[in-house]
Amino acid sequence: MATLVDDKCYYMEGFKLHSLKMGRYNIMEELAKSVFVTSVIEKMDTKDTNIRSLGIGSGNGEIESIFTKQLSYHFAKLGHTVIEPAKEEAIEEYKRLTAKNDWSNVDYTWFNGTFQQFKENLEKEENATKYHHISSIDSVYHLENPADDIIFMYNMLENGGMLMILVGSDENSYSKIVKRFPGIGPLQTINCSDVLAVCQESQFQFQRYHHECTTDITEFISSDDHPREKKVSIDYLMQTVDFKESVSESLYNEVIDYIQSSDGQILLRNDFDVIFIQKKC
């Protein structure tokens, strides 16, 4: 079965569809104005007014920019590095988004590649740049070595800097589907408990914010009125291109029955956690 993340454009189509359906952008706006300010900006232990931030798996910037905006409000100058492995279209879309912003105090650096490639590039150039803030928003699933990479992110922080990792909770529907159908496709295997285990083992100073969210996708899955949305929704949910065509009819129906409630509704729990990690001075 073809992995959805191997088709970056299709992955972004699924991500956008689910994000719009769950009201993700509004959720992130509220989180950025409240929790992000108190848990990152106000706790960042630095006297610098010119800071550096790093975004890992930044996508087209629609989510990441919400947090960058808050940083730009609180610091005189911000140098923000974007790491995005998708085709150049994602970064070009991100650049168009930044052109609409009035944040004259933000300078961007772009890296079109994976985090592993970014690390290799740093080593090649003997670049030891440290960052005041690093964010990994829905990207730990795609890291080659999540535990090692989280530690690497931590070591890239300035003393007193903050690492923010947004990841699916153990209670969300995706995590439960992985447990129920472990042999199907390349479903995510990293969730909040895995990140917390790394933090605890490494004795990182951290705090956790949990957000509960339920999304009704019944109209997409149970109806043929939106064939494209139905296909994209299922493929994104199972992280597999052409999922229906790739499995037996009985297995496909078993998956649908599993996510469908007794009254025919399909309510996805999109609970997520944000782990805020501070590097000790």
Secondary structure in CASP SS format (residue, H / E / C, confidence):
PFRMAT SS
TARGET T0000
AUTHOR 0000-0000-0000
METHOD secondary structure of the structure
MODEL  1
M C 1.00
A C 1.00
T E 1.00
L H 1.00
V H 1.00
D H 1.00
D C 1.00
K H 1.00
C H 1.00
Y H 1.00
Y H 1.00
M H 1.00
E H 1.00
G H 1.00
F H 1.00
K H 1.00
L H 1.00
H H 1.00
S H 1.00
L H 1.00
K H 1.00
M H 1.00
G C 1.00
R H 1.00
Y H 1.00
N H 1.00
I H 1.00
M H 1.00
E H 1.00
E H 1.00
L H 1.00
A H 1.00
K H 1.00
S C 1.00
V H 1.00
F H 1.00
V H 1.00
T H 1.00
S H 1.00
V H 1.00
I H 1.00
E C 1.00
K C 1.00
M C 1.00
D C 1.00
T C 1.00
K C 1.00
D C 1.00
T C 1.00
N E 1.00
I E 1.00
R E 1.00
S E 1.00
L E 1.00
G E 1.00
I E 1.00
G C 1.00
S C 1.00
G C 1.00
N C 1.00
G C 1.00
E C 1.00
I C 1.00
E H 1.00
S H 1.00
I H 1.00
F H 1.00
T H 1.00
K H 1.00
Q H 1.00
L H 1.00
S H 1.00
Y H 1.00
H H 1.00
F C 1.00
A C 1.00
K E 1.00
L E 1.00
G E 1.00
H E 1.00
T E 1.00
V E 1.00
I E 1.00
E C 1.00
P C 1.00
A C 1.00
K C 1.00
E H 1.00
E H 1.00
A H 1.00
I H 1.00
E H 1.00
E H 1.00
Y H 1.00
K H 1.00
R H 1.00
L H 1.00
T H 1.00
A H 1.00
K H 1.00
N C 1.00
D C 1.00
W C 1.00
S C 1.00
N C 1.00
V E 1.00
D E 1.00
Y E 1.00
T E 1.00
W E 1.00
F E 1.00
N C 1.00
G C 1.00
T C 1.00
F H 1.00
Q H 1.00
Q H 1.00
F H 1.00
K H 1.00
E H 1.00
N H 1.00
L H 1.00
E H 1.00
K H 1.00
E H 1.00
E C 1.00
N C 1.00
A C 1.00
T C 1.00
K C 1.00
Y E 1.00
H E 1.00
H E 1.00
I E 1.00
S E 1.00
S E 1.00
I E 1.00
D C 1.00
S C 1.00
V H 1.00
Y H 1.00
H H 1.00
L C 1.00
E C 1.00
N C 1.00
P H 1.00
A H 1.00
D H 1.00
D H 1.00
I H 1.00
I H 1.00
F H 1.00
M H 1.00
Y H 1.00
N H 1.00
M C 1.00
L E 1.00
E E 1.00
N E 1.00
G E 1.00
G E 1.00
M E 1.00
L E 1.00
M E 1.00
I E 1.00
L E 1.00
V E 1.00
G E 1.00
S C 1.00
D C 1.00
E C 1.00
N C 1.00
S H 1.00
Y H 1.00
S H 1.00
K H 1.00
I H 1.00
V H 1.00
K H 1.00
R H 1.00
F C 1.00
P C 1.00
G C 1.00
I C 1.00
G C 1.00
P C 1.00
L C 1.00
Q C 1.00
T C 1.00
I C 1.00
N C 1.00
C H 1.00
S H 1.00
D H 1.00
V H 1.00
L H 1.00
A H 1.00
V H 1.00
C H 1.00
Q H 1.00
E H 1.00
S H 1.00
Q C 1.00
F C 1.00
Q E 1.00
F E 1.00
Q E 1.00
R E 1.00
Y E 1.00
H E 1.00
H E 1.00
E C 1.00
C C 1.00
T E 1.00
T E 1.00
D E 1.00
I C 1.00
T H 1.00
E H 1.00
F H 1.00
I H 1.00
S C 1.00
S C 1.00
D C 1.00
D C 1.00
H C 1.00
P H 1.00
R H 1.00
E H 1.00
K H 1.00
K H 1.00
V H 1.00
S H 1.00
I H 1.00
D H 1.00
Y H 1.00
L H 1.00
M H 1.00
Q C 1.00
T E 1.00
V C 1.00
D C 1.00
F H 1.00
K H 1.00
E H 1.00
S H 1.00
V C 1.00
S C 1.00
E H 1.00
S H 1.00
L H 1.00
Y H 1.00
N H 1.00
E H 1.00
V H 1.00
I H 1.00
D H 1.00
Y H 1.00
I H 1.00
Q C 1.00
S C 1.00
S C 1.00
D C 1.00
G C 1.00
Q C 1.00
I C 1.00
L E 1.00
L E 1.00
R E 1.00
N C 1.00
D C 1.00
F E 1.00
D E 1.00
V E 1.00
I E 1.00
F E 1.00
I E 1.00
Q E 1.00
K C 1.00
K C 1.00
C C 1.00
END
